[in-house]
């Protein structure tokens, strides 16, 4: 985003975890399934979690409130839309749509 000259605010979500209301809003803004907001990485497996248990917005919000480190990133919010910018090409679609 810096390379494109797009201004943004970076939020260090581990230092200031999002509130329930913020997570609910983020889930509503994503075009993807709420399940995409959860990283199914080593930590997810260490916790003994199952992806099938975190498919709804409500389930994902509850999980991320307890384990914010499982939030997929980066998440880019622009206007009333949000994307998980992984791969980076997803960001391009959001930036083009906002023009």
Buried (B, 14 or more C-beta within 10 A) or exposed (E): BEEEEEEEEEBEBEEEBBEEEBBBBBBEBBEEEBBBBBBBEEEBEEEEBEEEEBEEBEBBBBBBEEBBEBBBEBBBBBEEBBBBBBEEEBBEEBBEEEE
